[in-house]
Amino acid sequence: MTDWSRLTNRLAQRQQQQLMRQRNTLETAQSAKIICNGEKLLNFCSNDYLGLANHPKVVAALQQAAEKYGVGSGASHLVNGHSTLHHQLEEALAEFTGRQRALLFSTGYMANVGVISALVEKGDLVLQDKLNHASLIDGGLLSGARFTRYLHNDVASLTKKLQQHQAGQQLIVTDGVFSMDGDIAPLTEIAALAKQHNAWLMVDDAHGIGCLGPNGEGAVAEAGLSTDDVPILVGTFGKALGTAGAFVAGDEVLIESLIQFARPYIYTTAMPPAIAAATLASLKLVQTESWRREKLQQNISQFRSGASQLGLQLMESTTAIQPIVVGDAEAALKLSQQLKSQGVMVTAIRPPTVPAGTARLRITLSASHSEQQVNQLLESLEQACKQFKATSSQLN
Ligand SMILES: *Cc1c(COP(=O)(O)O)cnc(C)c1O
């Protein structure tokens, strides 16, 4: 018999800390109304911010491409898996982001790990915001470069770190929009600082692409910054674009270097070409249907004003991510369960995804929510908080 005792111990510990994670089974497409684990629920936890994951044009593009190109790409990009559709999408993304070139990756996780580990090595320094996405942290660790984290969105803390360590190439890495807090990085200040120190700057805009900027180009465009200010831009397709995969955009030298040196680009099968076709279709919708961004903003405002009337403590977020920090992991879980019993799905996010003592309900809004659905969320939150207070006072 295999001795799994170290694993069973870890699992038992996680259970004890109320940090055990469980998967829910979604039985419908991702949309405002879903069926999950057999229950009909209003969905306030997906990253489908513009309601494109199940858009008929995106679905049709995927179907048509599958008819012509099949399903699997059959090879990596550098062998013969790089199809016309991948190439078209790269060109469209370069134009969309106003950069010389773009390069596709199969996932955002792989893009982040690939970029950081290709660009820096032992003797260099990676500087990351404390709240950066796990994939950025992992890329930094894998690269072998020295690794330091500055205080969240704190330009003074970053400045200090830049001055402290001056050896080798410095690479500053930040989320554009922070995935668990919803706030936006001070990109203008960080870009100026990067220039001043000759450091490279990489922005992972997984949650900004599609939602921010004049035509959905993201947080970098919203801040009015160019390739010169932010030379390395990462975006993903699994969120506002409603498909799957990711891209890196930048100048010729950057992209050619990634093709040559980014191992998660080289040693993996190219994404299915039909996914590239679907992403081209959703990119077009992002660019042409600005009403989706406007509707999303309306829903965000409606939620924020309603929630503050209820006395809920909101975070400094103007984006689709509107967390309510509860603190205790068990309490966050209870609130999430109470919301579910009222037909509203909001997941509790607990450590280690967020720092200890900051467990939260991660509410996400989408352009696909109606005004009435946002009201329903607010009513359910009010009820859940009442119930929660009643039961916790009984316990005490
Ligand atoms: C979701 C996310 C990723 C990972 O992207 P995938 O395509 O889902 O692998 C990377 N960075 C951030 C900030 C994210 O939120």
The ligand as a Tripos MOL2 file, in Angstrom:
@<TRIPOS>MOLECULE
LIG
   15    15     1     0     0
SMALL
NO_CHARGES

@<TRIPOS>ATOM
      1 C1         -7.1060   34.5340  -14.4930 C.3       1 LIG1
      2 C2         -5.8030   35.2090  -14.3700 C.ar      1 LIG1
      3 C3         -4.6680   34.6840  -14.9660 C.ar      1 LIG1
      4 C4         -4.6540   33.3140  -15.5880 C.3       1 LIG1
      5 O1         -5.2710   33.2790  -16.8090 O.3       1 LIG1
      6 P1         -5.8230   31.9060  -17.3660 P.3       1 LIG1
      7 O2         -5.9910   32.1290  -18.7980 O.co2     1 LIG1
      8 O3         -7.0900   31.6390  -16.6290 O.co2     1 LIG1
      9 O4         -4.7700   30.8640  -17.0550 O.co2     1 LIG1
     10 C5         -3.5140   35.4230  -14.9350 C.ar      1 LIG1
     11 N1         -3.4710   36.6190  -14.3140 N.ar      1 LIG1
     12 C6         -4.5410   37.1390  -13.6860 C.ar      1 LIG1
     13 C7         -4.4150   38.4700  -13.0110 C.3       1 LIG1
     14 C8         -5.7330   36.4440  -13.6830 C.ar      1 LIG1
     15 O5         -6.7870   36.9460  -13.0520 O.3       1 LIG1
@<TRIPOS>BOND
     1     1     2 1
     2     2     3 ar
     3     2    14 ar
     4     3     4 1
     5     3    10 ar
     6     4     5 1
     7     5     6 1
     8     6     7 2
     9     6     8 1
    10     6     9 1
    11    10    11 ar
    12    11    12 ar
    13    12    13 1
    14    12    14 ar
    15    14    15 1
@<TRIPOS>SUBSTRUCTURE
     1 LIG1         1 GROUP 0 **** ****
